[in-house]
Amino acid sequence: MNGYRCLVVVGAQWGDEGKGKIVDVLASEADVIARYQGGANAGHTVNVGGEEFILHQIPSGILHEGKRCLLGNGVVLDIEQFFAELDGLEARGIDAESRVGVSGRAHLLLEYHKRLDQVSELARGAGQIGTTRKGIGPAYEDKVARRGIRVADLRVADRARELIHEAATRANERLVAAGAEPVDPVKIADQVLAVRDRLLPMVTDVGREIMRSLAEGRRILLEGAQGALLDIDHGTYPYVTSSTTTAAGAATGTGIGPTVIDAALGVVKAYTTRVGSGPLPSEIHGPLGDRLRELGGEYGATTGRPRRCGWFDAVVVRYAARINGLTGLALTKLDVLDSLDEIRIATGYRIEDVVLDDFPDDLTLLSKVEPVYETLPGWKTSTSSARSLSELPEAARAYLRRIEEITGVPIWYVSVGTEREQIIRV
């Protein structure tokens, strides 16, 4: 963790940057790992000793023995997925349940949220956002509308049943109006209350626990889901998620003050990807884009959807650096570029006779831009066995230096493969 006591790890592109692996690597140096936003719509893939783990809600630090893993108040908790994930870890010999804490202020994501998400997305027709249809948007919608159900509400069973019945009935009005089948409020309440006694012992005040840990000299790692360009305020709206994915959200989503966080590490791929709809200025179309997708295994860990691939977009990363206050970068999947003859970096956007060097807030404008590219030679040799910068080909080192120069952020880590040990600490 480069000596920092409270470090936040954020995605600095459109998500899927490899945050799971970076958090897994850094978790060996941390004592507490806390997730601050999102839900089961994100999949963090970690490879350990030839085994692949896909985690949707539980921080990837759980794969390190003895680490405390927390889900903050900014998370929307899909109870069904959460316990399936816990049980899956336990079945693979990982003691997870005793090390996981859940904020009582976290909101529940229930079956009717998923159904509403599906109906809403289908109703958009050709204008679909490309959501995972996991209920994330409707769950945050209930939260902001002050009609959500929190984990703490389960403490009184009769009250919890009443709240769930009211919420499901309200959701049914929208489902029926859209021509969809209604949900069964009684069944949903029964399902939630069936796991109530298992969930409540995990409830904790996440912010208080983090502050107490810091006072005792422990190190904290904060992780988000998705990426900065999917942030509800700063992303490519409306093609965004429904929460604050940026570093600022780490304070709000765990219940600590912003001055507690002393560094922000942005995770970027050596190229750019996004899943679903929305702008991707540096997108590579045709055979080369398809080749990059296959080389990088660019398919969503949660949905299996193919990701769109593009060249490294320095405009995006500079913007992400500004809105997150990034102090360092972790660059992943450098090895995916090993076989390419040449590699491009988007340094700006041209629209008519004007070159933009900052990311625009107007999607209409963004859809018209033409990236300004800088082309660098490829290195045409494997980087997967490198464990230090000096072991990388000179062309690869030149590519990394150029990214640092154009983005204005130093690179702290370089990942050259999926395994835990395939990491270079700069």
C-alpha positions as CSV (number, residue, x, y, z in Angstrom):
1,M,0.0,0.0,0.0
2,N,3.0,2.2,-0.5
3,G,3.0,3.2,3.2
4,Y,-0.5,4.6,3.2
5,R,-2.8,3.9,6.1
6,C,-6.1,4.4,4.3
7,L,-6.0,3.8,0.5
8,V,-9.0,3.9,-1.8
9,V,-8.8,1.8,-5.1
10,V,-11.0,3.1,-7.9
11,G,-11.6,2.2,-11.5
12,A,-10.3,5.0,-13.7
13,Q,-12.1,4.0,-16.9
14,W,-15.5,2.4,-17.5
15,G,-15.1,-0.5,-15.1
16,D,-13.7,-4.0,-15.6
17,E,-10.2,-2.5,-15.2
18,G,-9.0,-5.4,-12.9
19,K,-9.7,-3.8,-9.5
20,G,-10.3,-7.3,-8.1
21,K,-6.8,-8.4,-8.7
22,I,-5.2,-5.2,-7.5
23,V,-7.3,-5.2,-4.3
24,D,-6.3,-8.9,-3.9
25,V,-2.6,-8.0,-4.2
26,L,-2.8,-5.0,-1.9
27,A,-5.0,-6.9,0.7
28,S,-1.9,-8.8,1.8
29,E,-0.6,-5.5,3.3
30,A,-4.0,-4.3,4.7
31,D,-5.9,-5.3,7.7
32,V,-9.4,-4.2,6.8
33,I,-10.9,-4.1,3.3
34,A,-14.2,-2.3,2.8
35,R,-16.5,-2.1,-0.2
36,Y,-18.2,1.3,-0.5
37,Q,-20.8,1.2,-3.3
38,G,-22.5,-0.9,-6.0
39,G,-24.1,-4.3,-5.7
40,A,-24.0,-7.7,-7.4
41,N,-23.8,-6.0,-10.8
42,A,-20.0,-6.0,-10.6
43,G,-17.7,-9.1,-10.9
44,H,-14.2,-9.0,-9.5
45,T,-12.2,-11.9,-11.0
46,V,-9.1,-13.1,-9.0
47,N,-6.8,-16.0,-9.9
48,V,-5.0,-17.7,-7.0
49,G,-2.8,-20.8,-7.5
50,G,-4.6,-21.7,-10.7
51,E,-8.0,-21.3,-9.2
52,E,-10.4,-18.6,-10.4
53,F,-12.7,-16.7,-8.0
54,I,-15.4,-14.4,-9.1
55,L,-16.7,-12.1,-6.4
56,H,-19.7,-9.9,-6.8
57,Q,-20.2,-8.3,-3.4
58,I,-17.6,-9.5,-1.0
59,P,-14.3,-7.7,-1.2
60,S,-11.6,-9.8,-2.9
61,G,-9.5,-9.4,0.3
62,I,-11.5,-12.3,1.7
63,L,-9.1,-14.6,-0.2
64,H,-6.4,-13.6,2.3
65,E,-6.6,-15.4,5.6
66,G,-7.4,-13.3,8.6
67,K,-8.5,-10.1,6.8
68,R,-11.6,-8.3,7.9
69,C,-14.0,-7.5,5.0
70,L,-16.8,-5.0,5.2
71,L,-19.7,-3.9,3.1
72,G,-20.5,-0.3,3.7
73,N,-23.7,1.7,3.8
74,G,-23.2,2.8,0.2
75,V,-23.7,-0.8,-1.0
76,V,-27.1,-2.2,-2.1
77,L,-27.1,-5.8,-0.7
78,D,-28.6,-8.6,-2.8
79,I,-29.2,-11.0,0.1
80,E,-29.6,-14.1,-2.2
81,Q,-26.4,-13.4,-4.1
82,F,-24.6,-12.5,-0.9
83,F,-25.2,-15.8,0.8
84,A,-24.6,-17.8,-2.4
85,E,-21.2,-16.1,-2.6
86,L,-20.5,-16.8,1.1
87,D,-21.5,-20.5,0.7
88,G,-19.4,-20.8,-2.4
89,L,-16.3,-19.5,-0.6
90,E,-16.9,-21.8,2.4
91,A,-17.3,-24.8,0.0
92,R,-13.9,-24.0,-1.4
93,G,-12.3,-24.0,2.1
94,I,-12.3,-20.3,2.8
95,D,-13.5,-19.1,6.2
96,A,-15.6,-16.2,5.0
97,E,-18.7,-15.7,7.1
98,S,-16.8,-15.0,10.4
99,R,-14.7,-12.3,8.7
100,V,-17.5,-10.3,6.9
101,G,-19.3,-7.3,8.4
102,V,-22.3,-5.6,6.8
103,S,-23.4,-2.0,7.6
104,G,-26.8,-1.8,9.2
105,R,-27.3,1.3,7.0
106,A,-26.9,-0.7,3.7
107,H,-30.1,-1.0,1.7
108,L,-31.6,-4.3,0.6
109,L,-31.9,-5.2,-3.0
110,L,-34.8,-7.6,-3.4
111,E,-36.5,-9.6,-6.2
112,Y,-38.9,-6.8,-7.2
113,H,-36.0,-4.5,-7.8
114,K,-34.6,-7.0,-10.4
115,R,-38.0,-7.3,-12.0
116,L,-38.4,-3.5,-12.2
117,D,-34.9,-3.2,-13.7
118,Q,-35.8,-5.7,-16.5
119,V,-39.1,-4.1,-17.3
120,S,-37.6,-0.6,-17.3
121,E,-34.7,-1.5,-19.6
122,L,-36.9,-3.3,-22.1
123,A,-39.2,-0.3,-22.2
124,R,-36.3,1.8,-23.4
125,G,-36.3,-0.1,-26.7
126,A,-33.5,1.0,-29.0
127,G,-32.4,3.5,-26.3
128,Q,-31.4,0.9,-23.7
129,I,-28.7,1.9,-21.3
130,G,-27.2,-1.6,-21.1
131,T,-27.8,-2.3,-17.4
132,T,-27.0,-5.7,-16.0
133,R,-30.7,-6.0,-15.0
134,K,-29.6,-6.9,-11.5
135,G,-31.9,-4.4,-9.8
136,I,-29.3,-1.8,-9.0
137,G,-31.0,1.2,-10.3
138,P,-34.4,0.5,-8.7
139,A,-32.8,-0.2,-5.4
140,Y,-30.9,3.1,-5.4
141,E,-34.1,4.8,-6.6
142,D,-35.9,3.5,-3.5
143,K,-33.1,4.6,-1.3
144,V,-33.1,8.2,-2.7
145,A,-36.9,8.3,-2.6
146,R,-36.7,7.4,1.1
147,R,-38.7,4.3,0.8
148,G,-35.9,1.7,0.8
149,I,-35.5,-1.1,3.3
150,R,-32.2,-1.2,5.2
151,V,-30.4,-4.1,6.8
152,A,-31.1,-2.5,10.2
153,D,-34.8,-2.8,9.5
154,L,-34.6,-6.6,9.9
155,R,-34.0,-6.3,13.6
156,V,-37.8,-6.2,14.2
157,A,-39.3,-9.1,12.2
158,D,-42.9,-7.9,12.1
159,R,-41.9,-4.4,11.1
160,A,-39.6,-5.9,8.4
161,R,-42.4,-8.0,7.0
162,E,-44.6,-5.0,6.9
163,L,-42.0,-2.9,5.1
164,I,-41.3,-5.6,2.5
165,H,-45.0,-6.1,1.9
166,E,-45.6,-2.4,1.3
167,A,-42.6,-2.1,-1.0
168,A,-43.5,-5.2,-3.1
169,T,-47.1,-4.0,-3.4
170,R,-45.9,-0.7,-4.6
171,A,-43.5,-2.4,-7.1
172,N,-46.4,-4.5,-8.3
173,E,-48.4,-1.5,-9.4
174,R,-45.6,-0.5,-11.7
175,L,-45.0,-4.1,-12.9
176,V,-48.7,-4.6,-13.8
177,A,-48.9,-1.2,-15.5
178,A,-46.0,-2.3,-17.7
179,G,-47.8,-5.6,-18.5
180,A,-45.4,-7.8,-16.4
181,E,-46.2,-10.4,-13.8
182,P,-46.4,-9.2,-10.2
183,V,-44.2,-10.6,-7.5
184,D,-45.5,-12.3,-4.4
185,P,-45.0,-10.0,-1.4
186,V,-45.4,-12.8,1.1
187,K,-42.9,-15.1,-0.6
188,I,-40.3,-12.3,-0.7
189,A,-40.8,-11.5,3.0
190,D,-40.5,-15.2,3.9
191,Q,-37.2,-15.5,1.9
192,V,-35.7,-12.4,3.6
193,L,-36.8,-13.4,7.1
194,A,-35.5,-16.9,6.5
195,V,-31.9,-15.5,6.5
196,R,-32.5,-12.8,9.0
197,D,-30.9,-14.7,11.9
198,R,-27.8,-15.4,9.8
199,L,-27.4,-11.8,8.6
200,L,-27.9,-9.9,11.8
201,P,-24.8,-11.2,13.6
202,M,-22.8,-9.7,10.8
203,V,-24.2,-6.2,11.2
204,T,-21.7,-3.6,12.2
205,D,-21.1,0.2,12.1
206,V,-18.6,0.2,9.3
207,G,-17.4,3.7,9.8
208,R,-16.9,3.2,13.5
209,E,-15.0,0.0,12.9
210,I,-12.7,1.6,10.3
211,M,-11.9,4.5,12.6
212,R,-11.2,2.2,15.5
213,S,-8.9,0.1,13.4
214,L,-7.0,3.2,12.3
215,A,-6.6,4.3,15.9
216,E,-5.1,0.9,16.6
217,G,-2.6,1.2,13.9
218,R,-4.3,-1.0,11.3
219,R,-4.3,-0.3,7.6
220,I,-7.5,0.2,5.6
221,L,-8.2,-0.6,1.9
222,L,-11.4,0.8,0.4
223,E,-12.7,-0.6,-2.9
224,G,-15.5,0.4,-5.2
225,A,-17.2,-1.3,-8.1
226,Q,-17.5,-0.1,-11.7
227,G,-15.4,2.9,-12.9
228,A,-15.2,6.6,-12.7
229,L,-16.8,7.1,-16.1
230,L,-19.9,5.2,-14.8
231,D,-20.3,7.6,-11.8
232,I,-23.8,8.9,-11.5
233,D,-22.6,12.5,-11.4
234,H,-19.3,12.5,-13.4
235,G,-19.8,9.6,-15.9
236,T,-21.3,9.5,-19.4
237,Y,-24.8,10.1,-18.2
238,P,-27.3,8.5,-18.7
239,Y,-25.0,5.5,-19.6
240,V,-23.9,5.2,-16.0
241,T,-24.5,3.2,-12.8
242,S,-26.7,4.6,-10.0
243,S,-24.1,5.4,-7.4
244,T,-21.0,7.4,-6.7
245,T,-18.1,5.3,-8.0
246,T,-15.4,7.9,-7.5
247,A,-13.0,8.2,-4.5
248,A,-15.3,10.7,-2.8
249,G,-17.9,8.0,-2.6
250,A,-15.5,5.9,-0.4
251,A,-16.0,8.3,2.4
252,T,-19.8,8.6,2.1
253,G,-20.2,4.9,1.4
254,T,-18.4,3.7,4.5
255,G,-19.2,6.5,7.0
256,I,-15.8,8.1,7.4
257,G,-14.5,11.6,6.8
258,P,-12.7,12.4,3.5
259,T,-9.6,13.6,5.4
260,V,-9.1,10.0,6.7
261,I,-8.3,8.8,3.1
262,D,-4.6,9.6,2.4
263,A,-4.2,8.2,-1.1
264,A,-6.3,7.2,-4.2
265,L,-5.0,4.5,-6.6
266,G,-6.7,4.5,-10.0
267,V,-6.8,1.1,-11.9
268,V,-6.6,1.3,-15.7
269,K,-6.2,-1.3,-18.4
270,A,-3.3,-0.9,-20.8
271,Y,-6.1,-0.3,-23.3
272,T,-9.8,0.7,-22.8
273,T,-13.0,-1.3,-22.6
274,R,-16.6,-0.8,-21.7
275,V,-19.6,-3.1,-21.6
276,G,-23.1,-2.1,-22.7
277,S,-24.2,1.0,-24.4
278,G,-22.7,4.5,-24.4
279,P,-19.8,6.4,-25.9
280,L,-16.3,4.8,-26.2
281,P,-14.3,7.4,-28.3
282,S,-11.2,5.2,-28.8
283,E,-13.2,2.1,-29.8
284,I,-11.5,-0.3,-32.2
285,H,-13.9,-1.7,-34.8
286,G,-13.4,-4.7,-37.0
287,P,-10.9,-7.6,-36.7
288,L,-8.4,-5.8,-34.5
289,G,-11.1,-5.0,-31.9
290,D,-12.2,-8.6,-32.0
291,R,-8.7,-9.9,-31.6
292,L,-8.1,-7.6,-28.6
293,R,-11.3,-8.9,-27.0
294,E,-10.1,-12.5,-27.4
295,L,-6.6,-11.8,-26.3
296,G,-7.9,-10.1,-23.1
297,G,-10.8,-12.4,-22.4
298,E,-13.0,-9.4,-22.5
299,Y,-16.3,-10.8,-21.4
300,G,-18.3,-9.6,-18.4
301,A,-17.7,-11.5,-15.2
302,T,-21.3,-10.9,-14.1
303,T,-23.2,-11.1,-17.4
304,G,-20.8,-12.7,-19.8
305,R,-21.5,-9.9,-22.3
306,P,-18.6,-9.1,-24.7
307,R,-16.8,-5.9,-23.9
308,R,-16.1,-3.3,-26.5
309,C,-12.4,-2.6,-26.8
310,G,-10.4,0.5,-27.7
311,W,-7.0,2.0,-27.4
312,F,-5.8,3.6,-24.2
313,D,-7.7,6.9,-23.8
314,A,-5.5,9.4,-22.0
315,V,-8.4,12.0,-22.1
316,V,-10.5,9.6,-20.0
317,V,-7.7,8.9,-17.5
318,R,-6.7,12.5,-17.1
319,Y,-10.4,13.3,-16.3
320,A,-10.6,10.4,-13.9
321,A,-7.4,11.6,-12.2
322,R,-8.9,15.0,-11.6
323,I,-12.3,13.9,-10.3
324,N,-10.7,11.2,-8.0
325,G,-7.6,13.1,-7.0
326,L,-5.5,10.1,-8.1
327,T,-2.1,9.8,-6.5
328,G,-1.0,6.7,-8.5
329,L,-2.1,4.3,-11.2
330,A,-2.2,0.5,-11.3
331,L,-2.0,-0.6,-15.0
332,T,-3.4,-4.0,-15.8
333,K,-3.2,-6.4,-18.7
334,L,0.0,-5.1,-20.3
335,D,0.6,-8.6,-21.5
336,V,-2.5,-8.5,-23.7
337,L,-0.7,-6.1,-26.0
338,D,2.4,-8.3,-26.3
339,S,1.7,-9.5,-29.9
340,L,0.7,-6.1,-31.4
341,D,2.9,-4.5,-34.0
342,E,2.0,-1.0,-32.9
343,I,0.0,0.5,-30.1
344,R,-2.0,3.8,-30.0
345,I,-2.8,6.3,-27.3
346,A,-5.7,8.8,-27.6
347,T,-4.2,12.1,-26.5
348,G,-7.1,14.4,-27.4
349,Y,-10.4,14.6,-29.2
350,R,-10.9,16.5,-32.4
351,I,-14.2,18.0,-33.4
352,E,-14.1,20.0,-36.6
353,D,-11.1,22.3,-36.2
354,V,-10.9,22.2,-32.4
355,V,-8.9,19.7,-30.3
356,L,-10.3,19.0,-26.8
357,D,-7.9,17.8,-24.1
358,D,-10.6,17.4,-21.4
359,F,-13.5,15.1,-21.3
360,P,-16.7,16.8,-22.4
361,D,-20.0,16.7,-20.5
362,D,-22.2,16.7,-23.6
363,L,-22.9,13.3,-25.1
364,T,-24.0,14.8,-28.3
365,L,-20.6,16.4,-28.7
366,L,-18.8,13.2,-27.5
367,S,-20.5,11.2,-30.2
368,K,-19.0,13.4,-32.8
369,V,-15.4,13.6,-31.7
370,E,-12.5,11.9,-33.5
371,P,-9.6,10.8,-31.3
372,V,-6.2,12.3,-31.8
373,Y,-3.8,9.3,-31.7
374,E,-0.1,8.9,-30.9
375,T,1.4,5.7,-32.2
376,L,4.1,3.8,-30.4
377,P,5.9,0.6,-31.5
378,G,4.9,-2.7,-30.0
379,W,7.4,-4.9,-28.2
380,K,6.4,-8.3,-29.9
381,T,7.6,-10.4,-26.9
382,S,6.0,-11.8,-23.8
383,T,5.9,-9.7,-20.7
384,S,4.2,-12.3,-18.5
385,S,7.3,-13.4,-16.6
386,A,8.5,-9.9,-15.8
387,R,8.6,-9.0,-12.1
388,S,10.4,-5.7,-12.4
389,L,10.4,-2.8,-14.8
390,S,14.0,-3.7,-15.9
391,E,12.7,-7.1,-17.1
392,L,10.2,-5.5,-19.5
393,P,11.1,-4.8,-23.1
394,E,12.3,-1.2,-23.7
395,A,9.2,-0.5,-25.9
396,A,6.9,-1.6,-23.1
397,R,8.8,0.7,-20.7
398,A,8.5,3.5,-23.2
399,Y,4.7,2.9,-23.4
400,L,4.4,3.1,-19.6
401,R,6.5,6.3,-19.4
402,R,4.3,7.9,-22.1
403,I,1.2,7.1,-20.2
404,E,2.6,8.7,-17.1
405,E,3.6,11.8,-19.0
406,I,0.2,12.2,-20.8
407,T,-2.0,11.5,-17.7
408,G,0.2,13.3,-15.2
409,V,-0.1,10.3,-12.7
410,P,2.8,8.0,-11.7
411,I,2.4,4.3,-12.3
412,W,2.7,2.3,-9.0
413,Y,1.9,-1.2,-10.2
414,V,1.9,-3.1,-13.5
415,S,0.0,-6.3,-14.0
416,V,1.3,-8.8,-16.6
417,G,-1.1,-11.7,-16.1
418,T,-4.1,-13.0,-14.2
419,E,-2.2,-14.7,-11.4
420,R,-1.5,-13.0,-8.1
421,E,2.3,-13.1,-8.5
422,Q,2.2,-11.5,-12.0
423,I,2.6,-8.0,-10.7
424,I,5.4,-5.4,-10.9
425,R,5.7,-2.9,-8.1
426,V,7.3,0.2,-9.5
